[in-house]
């Protein structure tokens, strides 16, 4: 038998975590970056770095600066508008790339 209350609770929990991820990313200032792991920790689940990537991969709202989230090793990671665009936007915003992010 399907437990609809449990399914609805799980969906609400996922939506709440997604909202917290987007709120954290929205708060990253120009010229700064956070890692996927840091975003996950600030959103309430430090082990959910992959979930952060999944949420950001599906985000097409230009008001959410997804380009300001990078991998723990300093590389840029993914970006739905292409890595070259991510690098260009970060540079324009004043982010100073390390050797690892190139």
Jmol script that loads the backbone (N, CA, C; Angstrom):
load data "model"
ATOM      1  N   UNK A   1       0.839  -1.180   0.000  1.00  0.00           N
ATOM      2  CA  UNK A   1       0.000   0.000   0.000  1.00  0.00           C
ATOM      3  C   UNK A   1       0.889   1.250   0.000  1.00  0.00           C
ATOM      4  N   UNK A   2       0.530   2.227  -0.779  1.00  0.00           N
ATOM      5  CA  UNK A   2       1.297   3.459  -0.912  1.00  0.00           C
ATOM      6  C   UNK A   2       0.927   4.414   0.221  1.00  0.00           C
ATOM      7  N   UNK A   3       1.960   4.939   0.886  1.00  0.00           N
ATOM      8  CA  UNK A   3       1.749   5.885   1.968  1.00  0.00           C
ATOM      9  C   UNK A   3       1.878   7.305   1.409  1.00  0.00           C
ATOM     10  N   UNK A   4       0.744   7.897   1.044  1.00  0.00           N
ATOM     11  CA  UNK A   4       0.750   9.224   0.427  1.00  0.00           C
ATOM     12  C   UNK A   4       1.267  10.307   1.365  1.00  0.00           C
ATOM     13  N   UNK A   5       0.997  10.181   2.661  1.00  0.00           N
ATOM     14  CA  UNK A   5       1.498  11.175   3.613  1.00  0.00           C
ATOM     15  C   UNK A   5       3.020  11.195   3.626  1.00  0.00           C
ATOM     16  N   UNK A   6       3.612  10.012   3.584  1.00  0.00           N
ATOM     17  CA  UNK A   6       5.075   9.920   3.592  1.00  0.00           C
ATOM     18  C   UNK A   6       5.653  10.497   2.295  1.00  0.00           C
ATOM     19  N   UNK A   7       5.021  10.212   1.173  1.00  0.00           N
ATOM     20  CA  UNK A   7       5.478  10.745  -0.116  1.00  0.00           C
ATOM     21  C   UNK A   7       5.386  12.270  -0.114  1.00  0.00           C
ATOM     22  N   UNK A   8       4.264  12.809   0.358  1.00  0.00           N
ATOM     23  CA  UNK A   8       4.100  14.267   0.403  1.00  0.00           C
ATOM     24  C   UNK A   8       5.129  14.911   1.319  1.00  0.00           C
ATOM     25  N   UNK A   9       5.408  14.271   2.465  1.00  0.00           N
ATOM     26  CA  UNK A   9       6.413  14.796   3.391  1.00  0.00           C
ATOM     27  C   UNK A   9       7.789  14.803   2.731  1.00  0.00           C
ATOM     28  N   UNK A  10       8.137  13.727   2.037  1.00  0.00           N
ATOM     29  CA  UNK A  10       9.428  13.656   1.346  1.00  0.00           C
ATOM     30  C   UNK A  10       9.539  14.737   0.278  1.00  0.00           C
ATOM     31  N   UNK A  11       8.465  14.978  -0.454  1.00  0.00           N
ATOM     32  CA  UNK A  11       8.479  16.022  -1.480  1.00  0.00           C
ATOM     33  C   UNK A  11       8.652  17.401  -0.860  1.00  0.00           C
ATOM     34  N   UNK A  12       7.969  17.641   0.259  1.00  0.00           N
ATOM     35  CA  UNK A  12       8.120  18.930   0.949  1.00  0.00           C
ATOM     36  C   UNK A  12       9.549  19.106   1.443  1.00  0.00           C
ATOM     37  N   UNK A  13      10.139  18.041   1.969  1.00  0.00           N
ATOM     38  CA  UNK A  13      11.512  18.093   2.461  1.00  0.00           C
ATOM     39  C   UNK A  13      12.470  18.402   1.318  1.00  0.00           C
ATOM     40  N   UNK A  14      12.287  17.742   0.175  1.00  0.00           N
ATOM     41  CA  UNK A  14      13.148  17.987  -0.987  1.00  0.00           C
ATOM     42  C   UNK A  14      12.970  19.412  -1.500  1.00  0.00           C
ATOM     43  N   UNK A  15      11.733  19.889  -1.557  1.00  0.00           N
ATOM     44  CA  UNK A  15      11.479  21.259  -2.007  1.00  0.00           C
ATOM     45  C   UNK A  15      12.112  22.269  -1.055  1.00  0.00           C
ATOM     46  N   UNK A  16      12.055  21.992   0.251  1.00  0.00           N
ATOM     47  CA  UNK A  16      12.646  22.898   1.234  1.00  0.00           C
ATOM     48  C   UNK A  16      14.164  22.935   1.076  1.00  0.00           C
ATOM     49  N   UNK A  17      14.786  21.776   0.875  1.00  0.00           N
ATOM     50  CA  UNK A  17      16.238  21.733   0.691  1.00  0.00           C
ATOM     51  C   UNK A  17      16.624  22.444  -0.600  1.00  0.00           C
ATOM     52  N   UNK A  18      15.870  22.224  -1.653  1.00  0.00           N
ATOM     53  CA  UNK A  18      16.120  22.909  -2.928  1.00  0.00           C
ATOM     54  C   UNK A  18      16.048  24.420  -2.733  1.00  0.00           C
ATOM     55  N   UNK A  19      15.049  24.886  -2.013  1.00  0.00           N
ATOM     56  CA  UNK A  19      14.902  26.319  -1.751  1.00  0.00           C
ATOM     57  C   UNK A  19      16.080  26.863  -0.958  1.00  0.00           C
ATOM     58  N   UNK A  20      16.546  26.089   0.030  1.00  0.00           N
ATOM     59  CA  UNK A  20      17.696  26.533   0.823  1.00  0.00           C
ATOM     60  C   UNK A  20      18.945  26.611  -0.044  1.00  0.00           C
ATOM     61  N   UNK A  21      19.132  25.644  -0.947  1.00  0.00           N
ATOM     62  CA  UNK A  21      20.277  25.673  -1.870  1.00  0.00           C
ATOM     63  C   UNK A  21      20.235  26.951  -2.695  1.00  0.00           C
ATOM     64  N   UNK A  22      19.090  27.235  -3.281  1.00  0.00           N
ATOM     65  CA  UNK A  22      18.961  28.422  -4.129  1.00  0.00           C
ATOM     66  C   UNK A  22      19.157  29.705  -3.326  1.00  0.00           C
ATOM     67  N   UNK A  23      18.699  29.721  -2.081  1.00  0.00           N
ATOM     68  CA  UNK A  23      18.907  30.894  -1.225  1.00  0.00           C
ATOM     69  C   UNK A  23      20.392  31.111  -0.938  1.00  0.00           C
ATOM     70  N   UNK A  24      21.107  30.021  -0.651  1.00  0.00           N
ATOM     71  CA  UNK A  24      22.545  30.122  -0.390  1.00  0.00           C
ATOM     72  C   UNK A  24      23.257  30.664  -1.622  1.00  0.00           C
ATOM     73  N   UNK A  25      22.964  30.089  -2.777  1.00  0.00           N
ATOM     74  CA  UNK A  25      23.634  30.501  -4.014  1.00  0.00           C
ATOM     75  C   UNK A  25      23.282  31.946  -4.350  1.00  0.00           C
ATOM     76  N   UNK A  26      22.048  32.325  -4.131  1.00  0.00           N
ATOM     77  CA  UNK A  26      21.616  33.700  -4.392  1.00  0.00           C
ATOM     78  C   UNK A  26      22.432  34.691  -3.551  1.00  0.00           C
ATOM     79  N   UNK A  27      22.908  34.251  -2.399  1.00  0.00           N
ATOM     80  CA  UNK A  27      23.656  35.122  -1.494  1.00  0.00           C
ATOM     81  C   UNK A  27      25.146  35.219  -1.765  1.00  0.00           C
ATOM     82  N   UNK A  28      25.665  34.480  -2.748  1.00  0.00           N
ATOM     83  CA  UNK A  28      27.100  34.553  -3.053  1.00  0.00           C
ATOM     84  C   UNK A  28      27.362  35.868  -3.788  1.00  0.00           C
ATOM     85  N   UNK A  29      28.222  36.723  -3.234  1.00  0.00           N
ATOM     86  CA  UNK A  29      28.466  38.017  -3.886  1.00  0.00           C
ATOM     87  C   UNK A  29      29.337  37.904  -5.133  1.00  0.00           C
ATOM     88  N   UNK A  30      29.266  38.912  -5.974  1.00  0.00           N
ATOM     89  CA  UNK A  30      30.114  38.962  -7.171  1.00  0.00           C
ATOM     90  C   UNK A  30      31.580  38.896  -6.751  1.00  0.00           C
ATOM     91  N   UNK A  31      32.364  38.164  -7.533  1.00  0.00           N
ATOM     92  CA  UNK A  31      33.785  38.031  -7.255  1.00  0.00           C
ATOM     93  C   UNK A  31      34.119  36.933  -6.270  1.00  0.00           C
ATOM     94  N   UNK A  32      33.098  36.290  -5.711  1.00  0.00           N
ATOM     95  CA  UNK A  32      33.302  35.211  -4.744  1.00  0.00           C
ATOM     96  C   UNK A  32      32.718  33.918  -5.290  1.00  0.00           C
ATOM     97  N   UNK A  33      33.180  32.812  -4.755  1.00  0.00           N
ATOM     98  CA  UNK A  33      32.635  31.504  -5.112  1.00  0.00           C
ATOM     99  C   UNK A  33      32.484  30.665  -3.853  1.00  0.00           C
ATOM    100  N   UNK A  34      31.638  29.669  -3.924  1.00  0.00           N
ATOM    101  CA  UNK A  34      31.536  28.618  -2.920  1.00  0.00           C
ATOM    102  C   UNK A  34      31.655  27.296  -3.650  1.00  0.00           C
ATOM    103  N   UNK A  35      32.062  26.264  -2.932  1.00  0.00           N
ATOM    104  CA  UNK A  35      32.087  24.932  -3.532  1.00  0.00           C
ATOM    105  C   UNK A  35      30.708  24.293  -3.377  1.00  0.00           C
ATOM    106  N   UNK A  36      30.470  23.258  -4.164  1.00  0.00           N
ATOM    107  CA  UNK A  36      29.214  22.513  -4.046  1.00  0.00           C
ATOM    108  C   UNK A  36      29.049  22.003  -2.617  1.00  0.00           C
ATOM    109  N   UNK A  37      30.153  21.548  -2.015  1.00  0.00           N
ATOM    110  CA  UNK A  37      30.115  21.026  -0.648  1.00  0.00           C
ATOM    111  C   UNK A  37      29.771  22.134   0.353  1.00  0.00           C
ATOM    112  N   UNK A  38      30.341  23.324   0.167  1.00  0.00           N
ATOM    113  CA  UNK A  38      30.033  24.445   1.062  1.00  0.00           C
ATOM    114  C   UNK A  38      28.567  24.845   0.946  1.00  0.00           C
ATOM    115  N   UNK A  39      28.046  24.864  -0.267  1.00  0.00           N
ATOM    116  CA  UNK A  39      26.629  25.193  -0.457  1.00  0.00           C
ATOM    117  C   UNK A  39      25.763  24.155   0.248  1.00  0.00           C
ATOM    118  N   UNK A  40      26.111  22.884   0.089  1.00  0.00           N
ATOM    119  CA  UNK A  40      25.348  21.815   0.744  1.00  0.00           C
ATOM    120  C   UNK A  40      25.359  21.996   2.260  1.00  0.00           C
ATOM    121  N   UNK A  41      26.536  22.283   2.823  1.00  0.00           N
ATOM    122  CA  UNK A  41      26.655  22.476   4.275  1.00  0.00           C
ATOM    123  C   UNK A  41      25.807  23.664   4.727  1.00  0.00           C
ATOM    124  N   UNK A  42      25.909  24.772   4.023  1.00  0.00           N
ATOM    125  CA  UNK A  42      25.142  25.963   4.393  1.00  0.00           C
ATOM    126  C   UNK A  42      23.637  25.765   4.219  1.00  0.00           C
ATOM    127  N   UNK A  43      23.260  24.871   3.313  1.00  0.00           N
ATOM    128  CA  UNK A  43      21.836  24.572   3.093  1.00  0.00           C
ATOM    129  C   UNK A  43      21.311  23.533   4.078  1.00  0.00           C
ATOM    130  N   UNK A  44      22.221  22.937   4.861  1.00  0.00           N
ATOM    131  CA  UNK A  44      21.766  22.032   5.909  1.00  0.00           C
ATOM    132  C   UNK A  44      22.118  20.575   5.768  1.00  0.00           C
ATOM    133  N   UNK A  45      22.879  20.195   4.727  1.00  0.00           N
ATOM    134  CA  UNK A  45      23.257  18.788   4.571  1.00  0.00           C
ATOM    135  C   UNK A  45      24.608  18.709   3.868  1.00  0.00           C
ATOM    136  N   UNK A  46      25.677  18.693   4.652  1.00  0.00           N
ATOM    137  CA  UNK A  46      27.023  18.752   4.075  1.00  0.00           C
ATOM    138  C   UNK A  46      27.368  17.570   3.182  1.00  0.00           C
ATOM    139  N   UNK A  47      26.600  16.501   3.249  1.00  0.00           N
ATOM    140  CA  UNK A  47      26.862  15.325   2.414  1.00  0.00           C
ATOM    141  C   UNK A  47      26.092  15.364   1.095  1.00  0.00           C
ATOM    142  N   UNK A  48      25.442  16.473   0.801  1.00  0.00           N
ATOM    143  CA  UNK A  48      24.569  16.551  -0.372  1.00  0.00           C
ATOM    144  C   UNK A  48      25.149  17.408  -1.497  1.00  0.00           C
ATOM    145  N   UNK A  49      26.470  17.381  -1.669  1.00  0.00           N
ATOM    146  CA  UNK A  49      27.096  18.181  -2.729  1.00  0.00           C
ATOM    147  C   UNK A  49      26.564  17.797  -4.108  1.00  0.00           C
ATOM    148  N   UNK A  50      26.342  16.515  -4.334  1.00  0.00           N
ATOM    149  CA  UNK A  50      25.805  16.080  -5.633  1.00  0.00           C
ATOM    150  C   UNK A  50      24.382  16.591  -5.846  1.00  0.00           C
ATOM    151  N   UNK A  51      23.618  16.640  -4.770  1.00  0.00           N
ATOM    152  CA  UNK A  51      22.256  17.182  -4.873  1.00  0.00           C
ATOM    153  C   UNK A  51      22.302  18.665  -5.240  1.00  0.00           C
ATOM    154  N   UNK A  52      23.281  19.380  -4.708  1.00  0.00           N
ATOM    155  CA  UNK A  52      23.455  20.790  -5.069  1.00  0.00           C
ATOM    156  C   UNK A  52      23.690  20.901  -6.570  1.00  0.00           C
ATOM    157  N   UNK A  53      24.589  20.068  -7.092  1.00  0.00           N
ATOM    158  CA  UNK A  53      24.856  20.067  -8.532  1.00  0.00           C
ATOM    159  C   UNK A  53      23.607  19.773  -9.341  1.00  0.00           C
ATOM    160  N   UNK A  54      22.813  18.816  -8.869  1.00  0.00           N
ATOM    161  CA  UNK A  54      21.585  18.456  -9.590  1.00  0.00           C
ATOM    162  C   UNK A  54      20.589  19.612  -9.597  1.00  0.00           C
ATOM    163  N   UNK A  55      20.448  20.291  -8.470  1.00  0.00           N
ATOM    164  CA  UNK A  55      19.530  21.436  -8.397  1.00  0.00           C
ATOM    165  C   UNK A  55      20.003  22.551  -9.325  1.00  0.00           C
ATOM    166  N   UNK A  56      21.293  22.849  -9.281  1.00  0.00           N
ATOM    167  CA  UNK A  56      21.819  23.945 -10.099  1.00  0.00           C
ATOM    168  C   UNK A  56      21.793  23.610 -11.583  1.00  0.00           C
ATOM    169  N   UNK A  57      21.975  22.350 -11.905  1.00  0.00           N
ATOM    170  CA  UNK A  57      21.935  21.920 -13.309  1.00  0.00           C
ATOM    171  C   UNK A  57      20.553  22.171 -13.915  1.00  0.00           C
ATOM    172  N   UNK A  58      19.523  22.106 -13.092  1.00  0.00           N
ATOM    173  CA  UNK A  58      18.148  22.293 -13.571  1.00  0.00           C
ATOM    174  C   UNK A  58      17.668  23.739 -13.449  1.00  0.00           C
ATOM    175  N   UNK A  59      18.524  24.611 -12.969  1.00  0.00           N
ATOM    176  CA  UNK A  59      18.133  26.001 -12.759  1.00  0.00           C
ATOM    177  C   UNK A  59      18.472  26.844 -13.985  1.00  0.00           C
ATOM    178  N   UNK A  60      17.485  27.509 -14.531  1.00  0.00           N
ATOM    179  CA  UNK A  60      17.710  28.402 -15.669  1.00  0.00           C
ATOM    180  C   UNK A  60      17.323  29.839 -15.328  1.00  0.00           C
ATOM    181  N   UNK A  61      17.133  30.114 -14.050  1.00  0.00           N
ATOM    182  CA  UNK A  61      16.793  31.453 -13.588  1.00  0.00           C
ATOM    183  C   UNK A  61      18.086  32.262 -13.491  1.00  0.00           C
ATOM    184  N   UNK A  62      18.225  33.281 -14.309  1.00  0.00           N
ATOM    185  CA  UNK A  62      19.463  34.060 -14.342  1.00  0.00           C
ATOM    186  C   UNK A  62      19.694  34.860 -13.061  1.00  0.00           C
ATOM    187  N   UNK A  63      18.684  34.962 -12.207  1.00  0.00           N
ATOM    188  CA  UNK A  63      18.855  35.656 -10.928  1.00  0.00           C
ATOM    189  C   UNK A  63      19.577  34.797  -9.895  1.00  0.00           C
ATOM    190  N   UNK A  64      19.719  33.515 -10.173  1.00  0.00           N
ATOM    191  CA  UNK A  64      20.458  32.604  -9.297  1.00  0.00           C
ATOM    192  C   UNK A  64      21.847  32.439  -9.906  1.00  0.00           C
ATOM    193  N   UNK A  65      22.896  32.966  -9.272  1.00  0.00           N
ATOM    194  CA  UNK A  65      24.233  32.938  -9.869  1.00  0.00           C
ATOM    195  C   UNK A  65      24.931  31.582  -9.727  1.00  0.00           C
ATOM    196  N   UNK A  66      24.420  30.597 -10.436  1.00  0.00           N
ATOM    197  CA  UNK A  66      24.969  29.238 -10.375  1.00  0.00           C
ATOM    198  C   UNK A  66      26.442  29.192 -10.763  1.00  0.00           C
ATOM    199  N   UNK A  67      26.868  30.140 -11.584  1.00  0.00           N
ATOM    200  CA  UNK A  67      28.260  30.167 -12.037  1.00  0.00           C
ATOM    201  C   UNK A  67      29.231  30.418 -10.884  1.00  0.00           C
ATOM    202  N   UNK A  68      28.747  30.829  -9.732  1.00  0.00           N
ATOM    203  CA  UNK A  68      29.607  31.105  -8.580  1.00  0.00           C
ATOM    204  C   UNK A  68      29.830  29.883  -7.701  1.00  0.00           C
ATOM    205  N   UNK A  69      29.428  28.724  -8.177  1.00  0.00           N
ATOM    206  CA  UNK A  69      29.643  27.478  -7.436  1.00  0.00           C
ATOM    207  C   UNK A  69      30.644  26.635  -8.210  1.00  0.00           C
ATOM    208  N   UNK A  70      31.708  26.214  -7.506  1.00  0.00           N
ATOM    209  CA  UNK A  70      32.779  25.452  -8.141  1.00  0.00           C
ATOM    210  C   UNK A  70      33.027  24.154  -7.373  1.00  0.00           C
ATOM    211  N   UNK A  71      33.868  23.320  -7.937  1.00  0.00           N
ATOM    212  CA  UNK A  71      34.213  22.050  -7.296  1.00  0.00           C
ATOM    213  C   UNK A  71      35.220  22.285  -6.167  1.00  0.00           C
ATOM    214  N   UNK A  72      35.296  21.349  -5.245  1.00  0.00           N
ATOM    215  CA  UNK A  72      36.194  21.449  -4.101  1.00  0.00           C
ATOM    216  C   UNK A  72      37.653  21.561  -4.518  1.00  0.00           C
ATOM    217  N   UNK A  73      38.015  20.951  -5.639  1.00  0.00           N
ATOM    218  CA  UNK A  73      39.413  21.004  -6.090  1.00  0.00           C
ATOM    219  C   UNK A  73      39.757  22.314  -6.794  1.00  0.00           C
ATOM    220  N   UNK A  74      38.811  23.235  -6.872  1.00  0.00           N
ATOM    221  CA  UNK A  74      39.056  24.532  -7.486  1.00  0.00           C
ATOM    222  C   UNK A  74      38.707  24.611  -8.959  1.00  0.00           C
ATOM    223  N   UNK A  75      38.383  23.475  -9.575  1.00  0.00           N
ATOM    224  CA  UNK A  75      37.979  23.513 -10.979  1.00  0.00           C
ATOM    225  C   UNK A  75      36.536  24.000 -11.063  1.00  0.00           C
ATOM    226  N   UNK A  76      36.160  24.446 -12.239  1.00  0.00           N
ATOM    227  CA  UNK A  76      34.863  25.089 -12.383  1.00  0.00           C
ATOM    228  C   UNK A  76      33.670  24.147 -12.285  1.00  0.00           C
ATOM    229  N   UNK A  77      33.804  22.909 -12.644  1.00  0.00           N
ATOM    230  CA  UNK A  77      32.654  22.015 -12.643  1.00  0.00           C
ATOM    231  C   UNK A  77      31.727  22.342 -13.799  1.00  0.00           C
ATOM    232  N   UNK A  78      30.486  21.961 -13.680  1.00  0.00           N
ATOM    233  CA  UNK A  78      29.545  22.158 -14.777  1.00  0.00           C
ATOM    234  C   UNK A  78      28.895  23.527 -14.772  1.00  0.00           C
ATOM    235  N   UNK A  79      28.257  23.833 -15.895  1.00  0.00           N
ATOM    236  CA  UNK A  79      27.480  25.061 -16.038  1.00  0.00           C
ATOM    237  C   UNK A  79      26.614  24.888 -17.269  1.00  0.00           C
ATOM    238  N   UNK A  80      25.310  25.129 -17.123  1.00  0.00           N
ATOM    239  CA  UNK A  80      24.392  24.838 -18.226  1.00  0.00           C
ATOM    240  C   UNK A  80      24.576  25.753 -19.438  1.00  0.00           C
ATOM    241  N   UNK A  81      25.357  26.802 -19.307  1.00  0.00           N
ATOM    242  CA  UNK A  81      25.644  27.677 -20.453  1.00  0.00           C
ATOM    243  C   UNK A  81      27.071  27.491 -20.963  1.00  0.00           C
ATOM    244  N   UNK A  82      27.757  26.454 -20.466  1.00  0.00           N
ATOM    245  CA  UNK A  82      29.106  26.132 -20.923  1.00  0.00           C
ATOM    246  C   UNK A  82      30.190  26.661 -19.999  1.00  0.00           C
ATOM    247  N   UNK A  83      31.245  25.876 -19.862  1.00  0.00           N
ATOM    248  CA  UNK A  83      32.355  26.219 -18.976  1.00  0.00           C
ATOM    249  C   UNK A  83      33.030  27.525 -19.403  1.00  0.00           C
ATOM    250  N   UNK A  84      33.160  27.734 -20.702  1.00  0.00           N
ATOM    251  CA  UNK A  84      33.802  28.962 -21.178  1.00  0.00           C
ATOM    252  C   UNK A  84      33.021  30.192 -20.717  1.00  0.00           C
ATOM    253  N   UNK A  85      31.702  30.120 -20.786  1.00  0.00           N
ATOM    254  CA  UNK A  85      30.868  31.228 -20.311  1.00  0.00           C
ATOM    255  C   UNK A  85      31.001  31.410 -18.806  1.00  0.00           C
ATOM    256  N   UNK A  86      31.058  30.300 -18.081  1.00  0.00           N
ATOM    257  CA  UNK A  86      31.216  30.369 -16.631  1.00  0.00           C
ATOM    258  C   UNK A  86      32.514  31.092 -16.293  1.00  0.00           C
ATOM    259  N   UNK A  87      33.604  30.709 -16.955  1.00  0.00           N
ATOM    260  CA  UNK A  87      34.904  31.334 -16.710  1.00  0.00           C
ATOM    261  C   UNK A  87      34.868  32.824 -17.049  1.00  0.00           C
ATOM    262  N   UNK A  88      34.246  33.169 -18.164  1.00  0.00           N
ATOM    263  CA  UNK A  88      34.181  34.573 -18.591  1.00  0.00           C
ATOM    264  C   UNK A  88      33.368  35.418 -17.611  1.00  0.00           C
ATOM    265  N   UNK A  89      32.250  34.879 -17.151  1.00  0.00           N
ATOM    266  CA  UNK A  89      31.403  35.621 -16.205  1.00  0.00           C
ATOM    267  C   UNK A  89      32.143  35.831 -14.888  1.00  0.00           C
ATOM    268  N   UNK A  90      32.783  34.769 -14.384  1.00  0.00           N
ATOM    269  CA  UNK A  90      33.522  34.893 -13.129  1.00  0.00           C
ATOM    270  C   UNK A  90      34.650  35.914 -13.247  1.00  0.00           C
ATOM    271  N   UNK A  91      35.346  35.887 -14.366  1.00  0.00           N
ATOM    272  CA  UNK A  91      36.433  36.848 -14.584  1.00  0.00           C
ATOM    273  C   UNK A  91      35.890  38.273 -14.611  1.00  0.00           C
ATOM    274  N   UNK A  92      34.785  38.470 -15.309  1.00  0.00           N
ATOM    275  CA  UNK A  92      34.163  39.794 -15.399  1.00  0.00           C
ATOM    276  C   UNK A  92      33.728  40.296 -14.021  1.00  0.00           C
ATOM    277  N   UNK A  93      33.298  39.368 -13.163  1.00  0.00           N
ATOM    278  CA  UNK A  93      32.858  39.729 -11.814  1.00  0.00           C
ATOM    279  C   UNK A  93      34.022  39.961 -10.851  1.00  0.00           C
ATOM    280  N   UNK A  94      35.251  39.654 -11.306  1.00  0.00           N
ATOM    281  CA  UNK A  94      36.412  39.901 -10.463  1.00  0.00           C
ATOM    282  C   UNK A  94      36.966  38.692  -9.749  1.00  0.00           C
ATOM    283  N   UNK A  95      36.454  37.503 -10.061  1.00  0.00           N
ATOM    284  CA  UNK A  95      36.994  36.290  -9.437  1.00  0.00           C
ATOM    285  C   UNK A  95      38.372  36.014 -10.007  1.00  0.00           C
ATOM    286  N   UNK A  96      39.318  35.793  -9.124  1.00  0.00           N
ATOM    287  CA  UNK A  96      40.682  35.477  -9.543  1.00  0.00           C
ATOM    288  C   UNK A  96      40.857  33.971  -9.504  1.00  0.00           C
ATOM    289  N   UNK A  97      40.936  33.385 -10.671  1.00  0.00           N
ATOM    290  CA  UNK A  97      41.059  31.932 -10.793  1.00  0.00           C
ATOM    291  C   UNK A  97      42.421  31.475 -10.302  1.00  0.00           C
ATOM    292  N   UNK A  98      42.425  30.313  -9.670  1.00  0.00           N
ATOM    293  CA  UNK A  98      43.684  29.689  -9.279  1.00  0.00           C
ATOM    294  C   UNK A  98      44.146  28.803 -10.418  1.00  0.00           C
ATOM    295  N   UNK A  99      45.342  28.263 -10.299  1.00  0.00           N
ATOM    296  CA  UNK A  99      45.867  27.366 -11.331  1.00  0.00           C
ATOM    297  C   UNK A  99      44.928  26.184 -11.527  1.00  0.00           C
ATOM    298  N   UNK A 100      44.350  25.656 -10.433  1.00  0.00           N
ATOM    299  CA  UNK A 100      43.464  24.495 -10.516  1.00  0.00           C
ATOM    300  C   UNK A 100      42.202  24.758 -11.316  1.00  0.00           C
ATOM    301  N   UNK A 101      41.726  25.988 -11.318  1.00  0.00           N
ATOM    302  CA  UNK A 101      40.445  26.263 -11.974  1.00  0.00           C
ATOM    303  C   UNK A 101      40.580  26.485 -13.472  1.00  0.00           C
ATOM    304  N   UNK A 102      41.791  26.547 -13.964  1.00  0.00           N
ATOM    305  CA  UNK A 102      41.993  26.764 -15.398  1.00  0.00           C
ATOM    306  C   UNK A 102      41.887  25.483 -16.178  1.00  0.00           C
TER     307      UNK A 102
END
end "model"
wireframe off; spacefill off
backbone 0.3
color backbone group
